[in-house]
Structure formats: C-alpha cells, structure tokens
Amino acid sequence: MSSFGQIGFYSALLNAQEKDTLLLDDYPNAAMACSLRLLSSTYTGKCLKVRRSSDNAEASIGFVNNELDTVSLLAFVGANDGFVTTWYNQNGSGGDNPNSVTAATQPQIVDAGSLVTVGGKPAIYALATSLLSAGSTSTFKYLHDGTIKSSTVTVIKTSTNISGLRFFWLTGNSGGTSVEAGTYFYGGDIIQRVKNGSGSISNIDTNSASKHQSIFQIYDVGNPTAADKLITYVNNGSAIATNTSSFTPNTGNSTFPLMVFNYPNYSASYGLHGYCQELIFWDDDYSADKAAINTNINDYYSIY
C-alpha cells in the first residue's frame, strides 16, 4: 500500500471510530443509562426484555452494530404485540433496571408485528398507564435532597398535549413531609419540579411538547441561588431557568423508587402518552459538555 493509501486508510478508520464513539465512553458516571442504542463499549448485557402478547413468553433482546437487535425482536414477537418488561441499565454496575411485572403497566415496542419507531429509530411507546419502577431510594434520592449536582438527558416525543404527563418521578413521604422530584409535560410546557411540602421549585419551558426532542437538565437543588437550582435545555436551545423559589430541599429518604413514564399511582391522568428512546441520569455535572452530548444524541436521532 502506498503512503497516500495508508494515510487514506487510517484517516477513514479514525473517522469511523469517532463516528462510533459511544456516549458513556466519553461521559461516564451514570446512575442509570437506558437506551435503544448501545451507550458503552464495556457494556455486554442486553437492551430489553420483551413480553409477546400471544402467550406472554419473554425474551431478552440485545444489540447488533450498537443498535437494538430488531431482527431478533420481531422474530420473537411475530405478528403479535411486544411489551417491555425490563429496560436494562447500561451503567455497568448492575441493578436499577426499570421494570414492570404487571402487564397493564408495560410500555409497548412492537404493534401487531410492526416495530414502534420515531424518526426511523426504535422507540418505546408509553401508554396512559405505563409505569416502570427504576431503582432504589438510595440511588436517586439526590434528585430531591440536593446532595449531588447532577445531569439528566432524555430523548422523547409525546403524542398529545394533555396536561400532567410524567416521564420520570421520585416521590414519597419523609418525616410527614411530602417530597417530590420530577419532570413532566403540562399542556405545551415542559415542567421540572422539586417539592418539599407546600414549597417547590419549578422550571417551565413553553414548548410544543409533541415534538421529537432531546431534553437536557441540570439538577442542583442544594444551590443557594434559586434561579440556578434547576436548569432545562430543549434540544440545542438556551437555558430555561424560570424557577424563583429558594426553599430548603428535604434531606430525608423518599419511600418510593424512581418511576419512569408515570406517577406512582400509575393513573391514566398522569401517565405519559408518547415515546422514549433514551433516558440517562448522571451522578455528575456535565453542564459544560451539554453541546457535545447534544451533538452525540442528534447525530444518531436527527432531532433538530
């Protein structure tokens, strides 16, 4: 091979490697990382466990070429419906896998033999009462008690703008005081809230909630400056930081685990109507890397 050929070969190889860089390889320390694409080169587990409607049999489906193995998924489900019973956590530490053992609360990924997609990529469809329980109190209590400045990103699309659609929620009762942390849609708004009894911090973005979008959030509820406690970015836009409350977060443990797609009572009036492709919680502050993280996500999902 000529020197010019060698240069071209290694340049193409380098470009391919850069293109295939997995998100958690560059931004580790995830408390939970669930996606329909592979996020870490060290993760060797599966993507989903799926139940088919015909006989309620279940199978764990992995990845092919860093993406959900849709061939195996569709072969298993056949002409039936396929529901997600477990969305495996790719953070590498095991446990905290969002799951549901109740058929009525399992979100859907195959509809009558056809893969559910958004933007041409596989997507999990959360029906009104879909609810996955996702981890212990000790893992995620920082979302409401302010002990860690953390980052969250989700790739989501709602199918309706009705009020009160939750896509993750931590709630409970500590010392007789209601404590909550969560992000949800209210009509056309994206609302982020941390609540301690009657006091709360809310962060509202007036936005068309039915769009396919990536939502990046910084949680720093222990910050003494009210406006910097919760910060939301939609796609690659500017920060939405409208919260004004400076109440003290509750430092007690919540009595409930983190919930995905619904409120803990899994009511149709609270549950997400829409689609999710990725949900990551980091025990770290990646606000300085927001643009690079958004680029990685958008290069794959083509959102904006």
Disulfide bonds with the S-S distance in Angstrom:
none
